[in-house]
Amino acid sequence: MKAKIYDRIVLLVDIQLRNVVVPRGTEATIVGVYTDPIEGYDADADIPAPELVGGKTWKNITVHPDQFEVIAPSPSSQATDNQAQ
C-alpha cells in the first residue's frame, strides 16, 4: 500500500470530476483505502476558493497510486514506523 488513512498527499495529475477539475499540485488527505478489485484511495482535496470564508472548499476524489505522492504520513503511520525501528 502506498498510503494509509490520514496521510497527506499531493496530486501529480489533474483529476476530472463531473463539473470541476482538481488540478495537479492540489493537496489532499487520504480518507479511504481499497485493494479490491485494484488499489485505490479516497481523498478529501483542499480546493482554493477565495470567495468563501476560510478561502477553500473540499472535494472527495478517488485516486490510484500513480496519481499522487505522499507528502506527510499520518501521525499513526509515524508511530508505527518508529515502533518498528
C-alpha positions in Angstrom: 0.0 0.0 0.0 1.3 3.4 -1.0 -0.6 5.4 1.6 -2.5 5.0 4.8 -5.6 6.7 6.3 -4.9 10.4 7.1 -1.7 10.6 5.1 -1.4 13.9 3.3 -0.8 13.7 -0.4 -0.2 15.9 -3.4 -1.7 15.2 -6.8 0.6 14.5 -9.7 -2.2 14.8 -12.3 -5.4 16.7 -12.9 -8.5 14.8 -11.6 -11.6 15.4 -13.7 -14.9 15.4 -11.7 -18.3 16.0 -13.1 -18.2 19.8 -13.0 -14.8 20.7 -11.9 -11.1 19.8 -12.4 -9.0 19.2 -9.3 -5.6 20.5 -10.5 -2.2 18.8 -10.3 -0.4 20.1 -7.2 -3.5 20.1 -5.0 -3.0 18.7 -1.5 -5.5 16.2 0.0 -5.9 13.8 2.9 -6.5 10.1 2.5 -9.8 9.0 4.0 -10.3 5.6 2.4 -8.1 2.7 1.2 -9.1 0.0 -1.1 -7.4 -3.1 -2.5 -10.2 -5.0 -4.4 -10.5 -5.1 -7.3 -7.5 -2.7 -7.6 -5.6 -0.5 -5.2 -7.3 2.9 -4.8 -7.8 5.7 -2.4 -10.5 8.2 -1.5 -9.1 11.6 -0.5 -10.5 14.9 0.6 -8.9 17.5 -1.7 -8.3 21.1 -0.5 -9.7 23.3 -3.3 -8.8 27.1 -3.2 -12.0 29.2 -3.1 -11.1 32.8 -2.2 -14.7 33.8 -2.5 -15.6 31.6 0.6 -14.9 32.3 4.2 -11.8 30.3 5.0 -10.6 30.5 1.4 -11.1 26.9 0.4 -13.6 24.1 -0.1 -13.2 20.4 -0.3 -14.0 17.7 -2.9 -13.9 14.0 -2.3 -11.9 12.3 -5.0 -10.8 8.7 -5.9 -7.1 8.3 -6.9 -4.8 5.5 -7.9 -1.2 5.1 -6.6 0.4 6.6 -9.7 -1.7 9.8 -9.4 -0.2 11.1 -6.1 2.8 11.3 -3.8 2.7 11.1 0.0 4.0 14.4 1.4 3.2 13.8 5.1 2.5 10.4 6.7 -0.3 10.4 9.3 0.7 10.5 12.9 -0.4 6.9 13.4 1.9 5.9 10.5 4.8 7.6 12.0 4.2 5.9 15.4 4.1 2.5 13.7 7.3 3.2 11.8 9.1 4.4 15.0 8.0 1.3 16.9 9.3 -1.0 14.1 12.8 0.5 14.5 
